[in-house]
Amino acid sequence: MAITSKRVKWILDADVEGFFDTIDHDWLLKFLERRIGDPRILRLISKWLTAGVSEDGQWSKTTVGTPQGAVISFLPGVSNKAANSIRETIRSWRIGATRNNQSLEEIASFVNPFVRGWVNSYGRYYPSALTPVLRSLERSLVYWVRRKLKRFRYHQRQAVHWLGRVAQREPHMFVLWAQGVRPAAGQ
């Protein structure tokens, strides 16, 4: 977020290698008990954690760890099903096709409560997982610009840059812009 809102001199990209491979099951379950109230879900997670691994026909018991990408992975983000549902909702709004009689501010007041809810629920712990989904809303807004402002009808890149300049001037008009998902402003 700071990269898009102010100048930075350095960026640190850190990865804790092997963290998910060595995570203690008891600690993880105690941590999850604080967030999940349903004991059936906790029991299911416990069974997944201790299910074991089958490699080359050999089954081995697991006492620690949950590898990323396994049946259960603790990288909270937006699932494919939820992402597709969000994209379908954005398409159902038909922003470019049916809302070209509305101003950008009116579209923002309609869209923002939905996006705020998605960001608060799906993007709470892993906001960058939601970025590709929110880009589909950005594409719909660019399509709206091309339909609303006739000078951009055949100039998609110029429409993107126009919308990007609006996002620079008014970064809090849309929740996705405040989250750092902004179109390119061009020169």
Secondary structure, DSSP 4 states (H G I P E B T S, - for coil): -HHHHS--S-------TTHHHH-BHHHHHHHHHTT---HHHHHHHHHHHTS-EEETTEEE--SB---TTSSS-------HHHHHHHHHHHHHH-HHHH-TTS-HHHHHHHHHHHHHHHHHHTSSS-GGGTHHHHHHHHHHHHHHHHHHSGGGTT-HHHHHHHHHHHHHH-TTSSHHHHTT-------
